[in-house]
Amino acid sequence: MNKKTIILVCLLCFVVGFPWIAMFIGMLFTPNPPLPEIRYGEFPFKLVYETNGEEKIIEDTIICKYDGIGSGSNGKWRKWKSQLASGNKEVILLKIANKQYIYFLVGGPDYYMGDMPTYATQKFIFPNAYIYDASQFMKHRTINADELLSEYGIKLISWEPSPPIVNSFR
C-alpha cells in the first residue's frame, strides 16, 4: 500500500468511528438515573369481551421488575421488564391463523411502576385492539372497535386495570 491509501483509510476510520467512540466515552461519564425505591409490583387486571355473542373474561396479573440501567444515543434510562402471571406473552383474543392473531395491549411496566416521563401518559387503546400478522411489513397494527366487531365478531366490553404505583427515585 502506498502512503496516500494508508492516510485515506485512517482518515475514513476516524470520520466513521469518531462519533461512536465519542458517544461511548460520553456514556461512561453520564450519571446513571436514580434508582427506583419500589422495584417489583404485581398488577391484576380484568378484560371482559364478547366473541360471537359469548361473553369471555380474561383475568391475569402483570408482574413488573426493575431490570437495571439502559444506555444509548438517548442517554441513560431505567429498564423494566414485565410478564403475565399466566405465562402468556400477550392477551390474545383470537387466533386467526398460524402467525396471525388479535390481542389486547395491557400497558408497559414503566407505566405501572410509576416511571413515565412527566410529558408522557399511558393511553390504553380500549375499546380497540391490535392485530399481529407476521406476513406484513408492519406486523402490529391497531384494529378499531367497529372493524373488530364486523370482521371478527369481537366486542370489548370492559377493561379494569390496576392503577400504577407512586414510585420515588433516589
VOBARO-294498 format. One record per residue: residue number from 1; residue in one letter; x, y, z of N, C-alpha, C in turn. Coordinates in pm, 1 decimal, always signed. Each point is the difference from the previous one (the first is absolute). Example, Ala and Ser with C-alpha at 12.3 -4.5 7.8 and 13.67 -1.06 7.14 Angstrom:
- 1,A,+1319.0,-569.0,+780.0,-89.0,+119.0,+0.0,+90.0,+120.0,+0.0
- 2,S,-35.0,+105.0,-72.0,+82.0,+119.0,+6.0,-77.0,+109.0,+73.0
REM end
This chain:
- 1,M,+83.5,-119.0,+0.0,-83.5,+119.0,+0.0,+87.5,+124.7,+0.0
- 2,N,-47.1,+95.9,-69.6,+75.8,+124.3,+1.0,-46.9,+89.9,+115.1
- 3,K,+75.5,+103.9,+24.1,-23.6,+89.7,+112.8,-137.7,+67.9,-7.2
- 4,K,-43.0,+40.8,-119.2,-129.1,+67.7,-16.5,-115.6,-92.2,+37.4
- 5,T,+8.2,-126.0,-38.1,-105.3,-97.1,+31.2,-10.6,-20.6,+150.9
- 6,I,+113.3,-12.4,+65.5,+1.4,-19.9,+145.4,-60.3,+122.1,+69.8
- 7,I,+38.1,+118.4,-42.8,-53.8,+122.9,+59.9,-150.3,+10.1,-24.4
- 8,L,-43.2,-32.9,-120.4,-142.3,+4.7,-34.1,-80.9,-99.0,+84.1
- 9,V,+52.5,-122.0,+16.6,-68.6,-101.4,+81.7,-6.7,+45.5,+145.1
- 10,C,+108.6,+54.4,+52.8,+1.1,+49.3,+139.1,-99.0,+115.0,+18.3
- 11,L,-2.4,+90.3,-95.1,-92.6,+112.2,+5.7,-145.0,-47.3,-5.2
- 12,L,-27.5,-94.4,-86.8,-135.2,-55.8,-12.2,-41.3,-69.6,+130.2
- 13,C,+90.4,-79.6,+59.3,-29.6,-66.8,+127.4,-28.9,+101.8,+109.6
- 14,F,+76.4,+109.9,+1.3,-20.8,+103.6,+100.5,-135.6,+67.3,-18.7
- 15,V,-32.0,+36.2,-123.5,-125.9,+69.5,-28.7,-119.1,-89.4,+33.1
- 16,V,+7.2,-127.2,-34.9,-110.9,-92.1,+26.2,-4.8,-39.6,+147.6
- 17,G,+115.1,-24.2,+60.9,+3.8,-51.1,+136.8,-9.1,+103.4,+109.0
- 18,F,+41.6,+123.3,-27.7,+4.8,+102.0,+104.6,-134.9,+24.3,+68.5
- 19,P,-110.4,+15.6,-74.5,-127.7,+23.5,+70.4,-35.7,-112.5,+96.8
- 20,W,+27.3,-123.4,-38.5,-32.6,-113.9,+86.7,+90.6,-2.7,+122.2
- 21,I,+126.1,+27.2,-21.1,+94.7,+3.7,+111.9,-35.5,+113.7,+94.8
- 22,A,-32.8,+116.8,-54.9,-38.0,+115.4,+82.3,-126.7,-30.1,+80.4
- 23,M,-96.9,-66.5,-63.6,-123.6,-34.1,+71.0,+29.0,-99.1,+112.4
- 24,F,+84.1,-98.8,-25.6,+35.2,-99.2,+101.8,+69.0,+67.1,+118.8
- 25,I,+94.6,+87.4,-28.2,+71.2,+70.0,+107.5,-97.4,+90.2,+77.1
- 26,G,-89.9,+65.0,-72.5,-101.5,+83.1,+65.7,-88.5,-81.1,+93.3
- 27,M,-38.1,-120.4,-42.8,-84.3,-87.4,+83.8,+72.3,-39.4,+128.7
- 28,L,+132.3,-18.4,-8.0,+77.1,-37.9,+119.3,-7.0,+108.3,+107.7
- 29,F,-5.7,+125.3,-43.6,+2.4,+111.5,+95.0,-137.9,+58.1,+30.9
- 30,T,-102.7,-48.2,-68.3,-135.7,+44.8,+28.1,-48.8,-69.1,+126.5
- 31,P,-55.7,+73.5,+95.2,-46.9,-65.2,+123.4,-118.7,-92.3,-26.9
- 32,N,-8.1,-105.7,+77.8,-113.5,-91.2,-9.8,-124.7,+66.9,+55.2
- 33,P,-116.7,-35.4,-51.9,-123.0,+54.6,+59.4,-18.4,-55.7,+141.0
- 34,P,-71.6,+71.5,+84.6,-21.2,-47.9,+136.6,-72.4,-135.3,+1.1
- 35,L,+30.6,-79.7,+101.9,-61.4,-132.7,+11.7,-142.9,+11.5,+52.7
- 36,P,-87.9,-90.3,-43.8,-137.6,+2.8,+52.0,-5.5,-54.5,+142.2
- 37,E,-85.2,+61.6,+80.8,-19.0,-50.2,+136.0,-74.3,-133.9,-4.4
- 38,I,-101.6,-9.2,-84.3,-77.3,-124.4,-15.7,+44.4,-63.7,-130.6
- 39,R,+45.8,-124.6,+8.4,+58.0,-65.7,-117.3,-79.3,-120.2,-49.3
- 40,Y,-110.3,-28.8,+65.8,-81.5,-115.8,-37.7,-145.9,+33.3,+26.1
- 41,G,-87.0,-41.3,-89.0,-141.9,+22.7,+21.2,-84.3,-99.7,-77.3
- 42,E,-116.8,-29.8,+53.0,-97.2,-87.5,-66.1,-129.4,+77.5,-17.4
- 43,F,-55.2,-5.6,-120.9,-114.7,+82.2,-35.4,-107.8,-86.0,-66.7
- 44,P,-99.2,-43.2,+79.0,-109.4,-79.7,-58.3,-83.7,+84.2,-96.1
- 45,F,-57.5,-66.3,-97.3,-91.1,+67.6,-92.5,-110.1,-97.0,-40.9
- 46,K,-105.3,+60.2,-53.9,-114.1,-77.7,-49.9,-45.2,+61.1,-131.6
- 47,L,-10.4,-83.7,-101.2,-48.5,+41.5,-131.2,-121.3,-85.4,-33.1
- 48,V,-111.2,+65.8,-25.0,-123.6,-70.8,-37.3,-27.7,+32.6,-145.9
- 49,Y,-25.5,-105.2,-78.3,-31.6,+20.2,-141.1,-98.2,-106.2,-46.2
- 50,E,-59.0,+27.0,-114.2,-96.4,-90.4,-60.6,+57.0,-47.4,-132.2
- 51,T,-11.0,-128.0,-25.8,+38.5,-51.7,-129.8,-115.6,-85.0,-52.5
- 52,N,-54.6,+44.3,-111.5,-116.6,-64.7,-61.7,-113.6,-20.1,+100.6
- 53,G,-26.7,+101.8,+80.9,-109.9,-2.7,+95.4,+31.1,-65.9,+132.4
- 54,E,+115.2,-61.9,+16.1,+36.1,-68.3,+124.4,+95.0,+87.6,+80.8
- 55,E,-38.2,+29.1,+126.6,+83.6,+83.5,+85.0,+119.0,-79.9,+52.8
- 56,K,+117.8,+62.5,-6.9,+121.9,-62.7,+50.2,+69.2,+98.6,+93.3
- 57,I,+67.5,-55.3,+99.2,+70.9,+81.8,+98.3,+144.3,-48.3,+8.6
- 58,I,+90.6,+95.5,-9.9,+142.1,-30.6,+21.1,+42.8,+75.1,+125.0
- 59,E,+44.3,-75.4,+99.2,+55.4,+58.4,+121.8,+142.7,-50.3,+12.8
- 60,D,+91.0,+90.1,+18.1,+140.8,-35.9,+9.1,+69.1,+107.2,+82.4
- 61,T,+128.7,-14.3,+17.5,+78.4,+96.3,+76.1,+126.2,+33.9,-77.5
- 62,I,+27.6,+129.0,-11.1,+123.7,+46.0,-61.8,+104.7,+8.0,+110.7
- 63,I,+110.2,-69.8,-18.1,+109.3,+1.7,+96.8,+111.6,+86.6,-58.4
- 64,C,+37.2,+104.7,+72.6,+101.1,+95.2,-48.0,+122.0,-5.1,+91.6
- 65,K,+119.2,+4.5,-61.8,+125.6,-4.9,+74.7,+98.5,+100.3,-57.6
- 66,Y,+76.0,+60.4,+90.1,+108.4,+88.0,-40.9,+108.2,-83.8,-66.7
- 67,D,+57.4,+49.6,-110.7,+94.7,-79.2,-78.0,+130.9,+74.8,-26.0
- 68,G,+35.1,+96.0,+84.9,+128.2,+66.8,-13.9,-6.2,+129.3,-80.4
- 69,I,+116.3,+39.6,-48.6,+15.7,+125.7,-73.0,+28.1,-31.3,-146.7
- 70,G,-71.8,+68.8,-88.1,+26.6,-11.0,-142.3,+67.9,+127.5,-47.4
- 71,S,+74.9,-9.0,-109.0,+63.6,+120.2,-54.2,+7.3,-8.6,-150.8
- 72,G,+5.2,+114.7,-62.4,+7.3,+7.6,-145.1,+10.3,+145.2,-42.3
- 73,S,-33.9,+25.8,-122.5,+13.0,+136.6,-51.9,-94.5,+97.8,+70.3
- 74,N,-102.0,-50.5,+68.0,-93.1,+86.0,+75.0,+45.7,+23.5,+143.7
- 75,G,+115.4,-50.5,+37.4,+48.2,+14.2,+136.7,-19.0,-128.7,+78.2
- 76,K,-26.1,+13.2,+129.6,-20.2,-116.0,+87.5,-142.3,+2.9,+55.2
- 77,W,-54.5,-117.3,+26.9,-136.0,-11.1,+50.3,-13.4,-125.5,+85.5
- 78,R,-105.6,-2.3,+80.0,-32.7,-118.7,+79.3,-70.8,-100.2,-90.2
- 79,K,+40.1,-125.9,+7.3,-64.1,-105.1,-79.0,-93.7,-79.7,+90.5
- 80,W,-112.6,-36.9,-56.6,-98.3,-82.3,+69.9,-35.9,-117.2,-90.4
- 81,K,-36.8,-110.7,+61.7,-52.4,-111.1,-78.8,-131.5,-43.8,+63.0
- 82,S,-83.6,-60.9,-82.4,-129.4,-45.1,+51.1,-35.3,-133.6,-62.8
- 83,Q,-86.7,-70.3,+68.9,-53.7,-125.9,-49.8,-137.5,-19.9,+61.2
- 84,L,-76.3,-86.4,-60.4,-131.1,-32.5,+55.7,+14.3,-120.9,+92.3
- 85,A,-70.3,+0.9,+111.7,+7.6,-109.5,+96.5,-43.5,-132.4,-62.2
- 86,S,-89.5,+5.9,-96.8,-48.4,-122.2,-66.7,+108.5,-67.0,-83.7
- 87,G,+106.8,+74.3,-30.5,+104.2,-52.9,-87.3,-22.2,+35.7,-146.3
- 88,N,-117.5,+53.3,-32.2,-26.1,+43.8,-137.5,+86.2,+121.3,-31.6
- 89,K,+37.2,+12.5,-126.9,+79.6,+116.6,-40.0,-89.0,+121.2,-24.2
- 90,E,-122.3,-24.7,-45.4,-94.0,+108.1,-29.2,-140.7,-44.2,+37.1
- 91,V,-91.5,+96.0,+5.2,-140.9,-30.0,+25.0,-65.3,-20.0,-136.9
- 92,I,-3.3,-125.0,-43.1,-50.5,-32.1,-133.0,-151.2,-19.6,+4.8
- 93,L,-68.8,+72.4,-87.4,-145.6,-7.8,-8.2,-44.7,-103.1,-103.3
- 94,L,+77.5,-12.8,-108.2,-38.1,-92.2,-107.6,+122.2,-36.5,-82.7
- 95,K,+20.3,-130.5,-19.5,+103.8,-46.5,-92.6,-66.3,-17.8,-135.2
- 96,I,+51.0,+73.2,-98.4,-59.7,-2.7,-133.5,+67.0,-107.7,-84.5
- 97,A,+131.6,-2.1,+1.9,+78.6,-97.8,-75.9,+128.2,-25.7,+78.7
- 98,N,+89.7,-78.1,-59.8,+123.0,-38.2,+68.9,+78.2,+119.7,+52.6
- 99,K,+19.7,+101.6,-80.7,+76.8,+116.6,+41.4,-82.8,+127.5,-10.4
- 100,Q,-126.4,-11.5,+38.0,-90.1,+114.5,-5.0,-99.9,-12.5,+114.8
- 101,Y,-9.6,+106.5,+81.3,-93.0,-2.6,+112.9,-36.9,+142.0,+41.5
- 102,I,-107.3,+8.8,+77.8,-47.3,+127.2,+54.7,+30.1,-1.4,+149.5
- 103,Y,+55.8,+111.6,+49.3,+36.2,+5.3,+140.7,-30.8,+138.1,+58.5
- 104,F,-4.8,+3.3,+132.9,-22.0,+124.5,+72.6,+128.5,+36.7,+71.8
- 105,L,+43.1,+123.9,-14.1,+123.1,+48.3,+61.4,-32.1,+55.8,+138.8
- 106,V,+60.0,-59.7,+102.8,-34.8,+35.0,+137.9,+79.6,+116.7,+57.8
- 107,G,+103.2,+46.2,-67.9,+80.0,+112.2,+49.0,+139.1,-44.7,+40.5
- 108,G,+91.9,+95.3,+4.8,+139.6,-30.3,+27.5,+35.4,+7.0,+147.5
- 109,P,+109.6,-65.8,+37.4,+39.9,-2.1,+141.6,+40.5,+137.0,+53.6
- 110,D,+53.8,+87.8,-85.4,+37.0,+132.6,+48.5,-123.2,+77.3,+47.1
- 111,Y,-113.9,-22.4,-64.6,-125.2,+64.1,+42.8,-41.8,-52.9,+137.1
- 112,Y,-9.5,-131.9,+13.3,-47.2,-58.9,+125.8,+93.9,+28.1,+117.1
- 113,M,+131.2,+10.7,-28.0,+97.4,+21.9,+106.5,+24.4,+148.7,+27.5
- 114,G,-84.9,+86.2,-54.9,+7.6,+143.2,+29.6,+123.4,+67.6,-56.2
- 115,D,+45.3,-45.3,-116.9,+123.4,+53.2,-57.8,-21.9,+58.5,-138.5
- 116,M,-115.0,+61.3,-20.7,-25.8,+66.0,-128.2,+55.1,+141.6,+6.6
- 117,P,+57.1,+49.0,-109.5,+43.7,+140.3,-1.4,-120.0,+91.2,+25.4
- 118,T,+24.7,+116.1,+56.2,-109.6,+90.6,+34.3,-79.7,+44.4,-121.9
- 119,Y,+63.5,+1.8,-117.3,-69.8,+43.7,-121.6,-79.1,-113.1,-66.6
- 120,A,+18.5,-124.2,+44.8,-65.4,-114.0,-64.8,-115.2,-51.6,+85.5
- 121,T,-96.0,-61.4,-66.0,-109.5,-65.2,+70.0,-24.9,-135.4,-65.1
- 122,Q,-50.3,-92.6,+78.3,-35.2,-131.1,-53.4,-139.3,+10.8,-59.1
- 123,K,-13.7,-31.3,-125.5,-130.1,+4.0,-64.4,-38.4,-141.8,-40.4
- 124,F,-95.9,-54.8,+71.0,-47.9,-132.4,-34.9,-85.9,+11.1,-125.0
- 125,I,+3.6,-102.7,-80.1,-69.1,+5.3,-128.0,-145.2,-44.7,+9.0
- 126,F,-44.6,-39.5,+119.3,-137.5,-45.0,+18.0,-97.1,+102.3,-59.3
- 127,P,-98.8,-37.0,-77.1,-50.1,-133.6,-31.5,+58.8,-61.0,-127.6
- 128,N,+114.9,+49.2,-43.9,+65.2,-55.2,-117.2,+97.7,-109.1,+42.7
- 129,A,+59.1,-67.7,-96.3,+97.7,-104.7,+28.2,+111.5,+10.1,-103.3
- 130,Y,+87.5,-97.1,+0.1,+107.1,-8.0,-99.2,-11.9,-130.9,-76.1
- 131,I,+48.2,+2.0,-121.4,+8.1,-122.0,-78.6,+146.5,-21.2,-35.4
- 132,Y,+47.0,-122.7,+16.7,+136.5,-36.3,-35.9,-5.8,-88.5,-123.0
- 133,D,+80.6,+33.2,-99.6,+7.4,-79.4,-122.2,+146.0,-6.6,-43.1
- 134,A,+61.8,-116.1,+18.0,+142.1,-17.5,-29.5,+31.9,+18.7,-147.7
- 135,S,-98.8,-13.2,-87.3,+25.3,+10.8,-143.8,+4.2,+145.3,-48.9
- 136,Q,-37.9,+94.1,+84.2,-4.8,+140.5,-38.8,+127.7,+73.3,+41.5
- 137,F,+33.0,+106.9,-72.0,+114.6,+82.2,+36.2,-23.1,+63.4,+136.9
- 138,M,-117.3,+61.0,+18.2,-39.3,+53.3,+131.1,-74.0,-112.5,+72.2
- 139,K,+72.1,-73.9,+82.3,-55.1,-121.2,+61.1,-112.9,+27.7,+100.0
- 140,H,+6.0,+112.9,+69.3,-101.6,+36.3,+98.6,-74.4,+123.0,-49.2
- 141,R,-131.8,-4.6,+6.1,-78.0,+119.0,-33.1,-124.8,+2.9,+86.3
- 142,T,-48.0,+121.3,+23.6,-122.3,+16.5,+77.9,-118.4,-41.4,-84.5
- 143,I,-94.3,-67.9,+63.5,-125.2,-35.4,-66.3,-111.9,+64.3,+81.8
- 144,N,-77.2,+88.8,-63.1,-99.2,+75.2,+76.8,-119.6,-87.9,+36.5
- 145,A,-77.4,+47.8,+96.1,-110.6,-77.5,+56.2,-102.1,-42.4,-105.7
- 146,D,-29.8,+87.9,-96.0,-98.3,-34.7,-104.1,+48.7,-115.1,-87.3
- 147,E,+126.0,+7.1,-44.0,+57.1,-106.7,-82.4,+14.8,-128.8,+80.7
- 148,L,+35.3,+13.7,+126.0,+14.1,-114.9,+89.4,-131.4,-77.6,+8.5
- 149,L,-110.9,+73.1,+9.4,-131.4,-62.9,+8.5,-46.8,-52.5,-135.5
- 150,S,+9.3,+80.6,-103.9,-54.6,-41.3,-130.0,+79.7,-112.2,-66.4
- 151,E,+132.3,+1.8,+13.8,+80.7,-100.1,-69.0,+34.0,-122.2,+83.5
- 152,Y,+4.4,+17.2,+133.9,+44.1,-111.6,+83.6,-100.1,-38.1,+108.5
- 153,G,-110.6,+73.5,+10.1,-103.4,-33.5,+98.8,+42.6,+23.5,+143.4
- 154,I,+94.5,+93.1,+22.3,+50.5,+27.4,+134.8,-41.0,+140.6,+42.0
- 155,K,-51.7,+9.6,+122.6,-35.4,+129.6,+57.2,+60.6,+7.0,+139.9
- 156,L,+85.9,+98.3,+20.9,+57.3,+19.9,+132.9,-102.6,+73.4,+85.3
- 157,I,-32.8,-58.5,+114.5,-105.3,+54.5,+85.7,+57.2,+85.3,+113.6
- 158,S,+98.2,-52.3,+71.8,+58.8,+78.7,+108.9,+146.3,-36.5,+21.1
- 159,W,+74.7,+98.6,+46.2,+142.3,-14.7,+28.5,+24.3,+60.1,+137.4
- 160,E,+42.2,-83.8,+95.0,+21.5,+42.9,+138.1,+145.3,-26.6,+40.4
- 161,P,+90.9,+92.4,-32.0,+140.0,-19.2,+41.0,+21.9,+49.7,+142.7
- 162,S,+103.6,-48.8,+62.8,+41.9,+55.6,+128.7,+63.0,+135.3,-25.0
- 163,P,-13.0,+90.7,+94.8,+65.2,+130.2,-19.0,+152.1,-13.7,+18.6
- 164,P,+75.4,+92.1,-57.2,+144.9,-4.4,+19.6,+36.3,+38.5,+144.2
- 165,I,+118.7,-41.9,+42.0,+46.3,+39.3,+132.0,+58.4,+140.9,-7.8
- 166,V,+17.5,+60.3,+116.9,+73.5,+126.0,+8.3,+138.5,-38.4,+48.6
- 167,N,+97.6,+13.5,-86.7,+136.9,-41.3,+30.0,+84.8,+124.0,+23.6
- 168,S,+109.2,-16.6,+70.2,+96.0,+108.8,+12.8,+137.8,-52.5,-39.1
- 169,F,+86.2,+91.1,-38.9,+128.5,-38.6,-55.9,+111.0,+75.0,+71.8
- 170,R,+99.4,-75.3,+45.2,+110.2,+58.7,+79.1,+134.3,-37.4,-59.2
REM end
